Amino acid sequence: MAQASLLTALPTFLLIASLPAAMSSPSTASPQPLAAAPSAEDADRADVWGLLALLYIAPADAELLRHLAEQPAAAAAAADARPSPLQAAWVRLAEAARHTSAVAAREAFETLFGGIGQPAVYVYGSYYLAGALHEKPLARLRGDLQELGLARRQEVGESEDHFAILAEIMRFLIAGDDPALCLLTRQRALFQAHIHPWGTRMCEAIAAHPAAGFYGAVADFTREFLAVEQLGFDLLD
């Protein structure tokens, strides 16, 4: 699937930040040469991870919905007689965006992930891996992020195992500017330890909710993208 220019102006990293040098790992504490520009394929992957971070951290606004609806890649995939599962999910996401208002997207988001007390669907790794929030999986993730010299921004109220924050970390490991960190091996390690074991279950829970609306299409696309990422990492062995 051609994903070039998926989002023409993704914001800079909003959810994560580099730790102060004194807290960073040795590989990030000293000056590093500039990383080479990511390949077209990696740039596409980074764009998708960045899109997922936006979609899961806050309700899709009118601008994001419009941008998704107008994606030329979706039109090309729709014209393909035998689209891949990821292409087909991308077409459905664009179509859902085309028929969803910002008000409807906000209502679905709040129904699924918001509210007081227990949400309808959790988007935190600890819930799926340990059955409760703020458990050992989150502690392990924080340890891994500290080794990478990364942390969530203090103004972000969500814990690091929130799917949106993990998506932004993946984007950073693909398209960041530190060549010691932006490696396929580090991407695979984070993905397989902290996303793959539960991401599909989250997507299934979202898609199964009767009020999912637009986010049902988001979940379907997320699930197919995670499958493609896992397949790519399997090829490294």
C-alpha positions as CSV (number, residue, x, y, z in Angstrom):
1,M,0.0,0.0,0.0
2,A,1.4,3.3,-1.0
3,Q,1.2,5.5,2.1
4,A,3.4,8.4,1.0
5,S,2.4,11.7,2.5
6,L,-0.2,10.0,4.7
7,L,-0.2,13.1,6.9
8,T,1.4,16.0,5.2
9,A,2.3,17.7,8.5
10,L,2.4,15.3,11.4
11,P,3.1,17.3,14.6
12,T,6.4,16.9,16.3
13,F,6.6,14.3,19.1
14,L,3.8,15.4,21.4
15,L,3.6,12.5,23.8
16,I,7.2,11.6,24.5
17,A,10.5,13.5,25.2
18,S,14.1,12.7,25.6
19,L,15.2,12.4,29.2
20,P,17.8,14.9,30.4
21,A,21.3,13.9,29.5
22,A,22.1,13.0,33.1
23,M,19.3,10.4,33.0
24,S,19.8,9.2,29.5
25,S,21.5,6.0,28.5
26,P,25.2,6.3,27.4
27,S,24.2,6.0,23.8
28,T,22.1,9.1,23.9
29,A,24.0,11.2,26.4
30,S,26.8,12.1,24.1
31,P,26.5,14.0,20.7
32,Q,25.5,11.7,17.9
33,P,25.9,12.1,14.1
34,L,22.6,12.9,12.3
35,A,20.6,9.8,11.4
36,A,20.2,9.0,7.7
37,A,16.8,9.9,6.3
38,P,14.4,6.9,6.6
39,S,13.6,5.0,3.5
40,A,10.3,5.6,1.8
41,E,8.9,2.4,3.4
42,D,10.1,3.4,6.8
43,A,8.7,6.9,6.4
44,D,5.4,5.4,5.5
45,R,5.5,3.2,8.7
46,A,6.4,6.2,10.8
47,D,3.5,8.1,9.4
48,V,1.1,5.3,10.2
49,W,2.4,5.0,13.8
50,G,2.0,8.8,14.1
51,L,-1.5,8.6,12.8
52,L,-2.4,5.9,15.3
53,A,-1.0,8.1,18.1
54,L,-3.3,10.9,17.1
55,L,-6.3,8.7,16.7
56,Y,-6.0,7.0,20.1
57,I,-4.9,10.0,22.3
58,A,-7.9,12.2,21.5
59,P,-11.1,12.3,19.4
60,A,-10.5,12.8,15.7
61,D,-11.3,16.4,14.8
62,A,-12.8,17.7,11.6
63,E,-9.3,18.4,10.0
64,L,-8.1,14.9,10.7
65,L,-11.3,13.3,9.4
66,R,-11.1,15.4,6.2
67,H,-7.5,14.5,5.7
68,L,-8.2,10.8,6.0
69,A,-11.2,11.0,3.7
70,E,-9.2,12.7,1.0
71,Q,-6.3,10.3,1.0
72,P,-5.3,9.4,-2.6
73,A,-3.8,6.1,-1.4
74,A,-7.3,5.0,-0.3
75,A,-8.7,5.7,-3.7
76,A,-5.9,3.7,-5.3
77,A,-6.5,0.8,-3.0
78,A,-10.2,0.8,-3.7
79,A,-9.5,0.5,-7.4
80,D,-7.3,-2.6,-6.7
81,A,-9.1,-5.8,-7.7
82,R,-7.4,-7.8,-5.1
83,P,-6.4,-5.4,-2.2
84,S,-4.5,-6.7,0.7
85,P,-6.2,-6.9,4.1
86,L,-4.3,-3.7,5.1
87,Q,-5.3,-1.9,1.9
88,A,-9.0,-3.0,2.4
89,A,-8.9,-1.7,6.0
90,W,-7.4,1.6,4.8
91,V,-10.2,2.0,2.3
92,R,-12.8,1.3,5.1
93,L,-11.1,3.8,7.4
94,A,-11.2,6.5,4.7
95,E,-14.8,5.8,4.0
96,A,-15.7,5.9,7.7
97,A,-13.9,9.2,8.0
98,R,-15.9,10.5,5.0
99,H,-19.2,9.7,6.8
100,T,-18.3,10.8,10.3
101,S,-18.6,14.2,11.8
102,A,-16.3,15.5,14.5
103,V,-19.2,15.5,16.9
104,A,-19.9,11.8,16.2
105,A,-16.2,10.9,16.5
106,R,-16.0,12.6,19.9
107,E,-19.1,10.8,21.1
108,A,-17.7,7.5,20.0
109,F,-14.3,8.2,21.6
110,E,-15.8,9.3,24.9
111,T,-18.2,6.2,24.9
112,L,-15.3,3.8,24.3
113,F,-12.4,5.3,26.2
114,G,-13.7,8.1,28.4
115,G,-16.2,8.6,31.2
116,I,-15.8,8.4,34.9
117,G,-14.5,5.1,36.4
118,Q,-14.1,2.0,34.2
119,P,-14.0,2.8,30.4
120,A,-15.9,0.5,28.0
121,V,-12.5,-0.4,26.4
122,Y,-9.1,-0.1,27.8
123,V,-6.1,1.1,25.7
124,Y,-3.4,0.2,28.3
125,G,-1.0,-2.7,28.0
126,S,-1.1,-3.5,31.8
127,Y,-4.8,-4.2,31.6
128,Y,-4.4,-6.9,29.0
129,L,-1.2,-8.3,30.3
130,A,-1.8,-8.3,34.0
131,G,-5.6,-7.7,34.4
132,A,-5.2,-4.3,36.1
133,L,-3.7,-0.9,35.5
134,H,-0.2,0.2,36.7
135,E,1.1,-3.3,37.1
136,K,4.4,-5.0,36.4
137,P,4.2,-4.7,32.6
138,L,4.1,-0.9,33.0
139,A,7.2,-1.0,35.3
140,R,9.0,-3.1,32.7
141,L,8.1,-0.7,30.0
142,R,9.3,2.3,32.0
143,G,12.6,0.5,32.5
144,D,13.0,-0.1,28.8
145,L,12.2,3.5,28.0
146,Q,14.7,4.7,30.5
147,E,17.4,2.7,28.8
148,L,16.4,4.4,25.5
149,G,16.5,7.8,27.2
150,L,12.8,8.4,26.6
151,A,9.9,9.3,28.8
152,R,6.3,10.6,28.4
153,R,6.0,14.3,28.6
154,Q,4.9,15.4,32.0
155,E,1.8,17.2,30.7
156,V,0.5,14.0,29.2
157,G,-1.8,12.5,31.7
158,E,-1.8,8.9,30.4
159,S,0.7,6.2,31.5
160,E,3.4,5.0,29.1
161,D,1.5,1.8,28.3
162,H,-1.3,3.8,26.6
163,F,-1.5,2.6,23.0
164,A,-1.1,6.2,21.7
165,I,2.2,6.7,23.6
166,L,3.5,3.4,22.4
167,A,2.6,4.3,18.9
168,E,4.5,7.6,19.1
169,I,7.5,5.7,20.6
170,M,7.5,3.4,17.6
171,R,7.3,6.5,15.3
172,F,10.3,7.9,17.1
173,L,12.3,4.7,16.8
174,I,11.7,4.7,13.0
175,A,12.0,8.4,12.1
176,G,13.8,10.0,15.1
177,D,17.2,11.7,14.7
178,D,19.4,9.5,16.9
179,P,21.1,6.7,14.8
180,A,21.9,4.8,17.9
181,L,18.2,4.4,18.7
182,C,16.5,4.4,15.3
183,L,17.2,0.7,14.5
184,L,15.0,-2.1,13.4
185,T,16.2,-4.3,16.2
186,R,15.0,-1.7,18.8
187,Q,11.7,-1.3,17.0
188,R,11.2,-5.1,17.0
189,A,12.2,-5.3,20.7
190,L,9.7,-2.7,21.8
191,F,6.9,-4.0,19.5
192,Q,7.2,-7.6,20.5
193,A,7.6,-6.9,24.2
194,H,5.0,-4.1,24.7
195,I,2.6,-3.9,21.8
196,H,2.2,-7.3,20.0
197,P,1.1,-9.3,23.1
198,W,-2.1,-7.2,23.5
199,G,-2.6,-4.9,20.7
200,T,-4.9,-7.2,18.7
201,R,-7.1,-7.9,21.7
202,M,-7.6,-4.2,22.2
203,C,-8.6,-3.8,18.5
204,E,-11.1,-6.7,18.8
205,A,-12.6,-5.2,21.9
206,I,-13.1,-1.8,20.2
207,A,-14.5,-3.4,17.0
208,A,-17.0,-5.5,19.0
209,H,-18.5,-2.5,20.9
210,P,-21.9,-1.6,19.4
211,A,-21.1,2.2,19.7
212,A,-17.6,2.0,18.1
213,G,-18.7,3.8,14.9
214,F,-15.7,5.4,13.3
215,Y,-13.4,3.8,15.8
216,G,-14.5,0.4,14.6
217,A,-12.7,1.2,11.3
218,V,-9.8,2.6,13.2
219,A,-9.5,-0.7,15.2
220,D,-9.7,-2.8,12.0
221,F,-6.9,-0.8,10.4
222,T,-4.8,-0.9,13.5
223,R,-5.2,-4.7,13.7
224,E,-4.1,-5.2,10.1
225,F,-1.2,-2.8,10.5
226,L,0.0,-4.6,13.6
227,A,-0.1,-7.9,11.6
228,V,2.0,-6.4,8.8
229,E,4.5,-5.0,11.3
230,Q,4.9,-8.4,13.0
231,L,5.4,-10.1,9.6
232,G,8.1,-7.6,8.8
233,F,9.9,-8.2,12.1
234,D,9.6,-12.0,11.7
235,L,11.6,-11.6,8.5
236,L,14.6,-10.2,10.5
237,D,15.2,-13.7,12.0
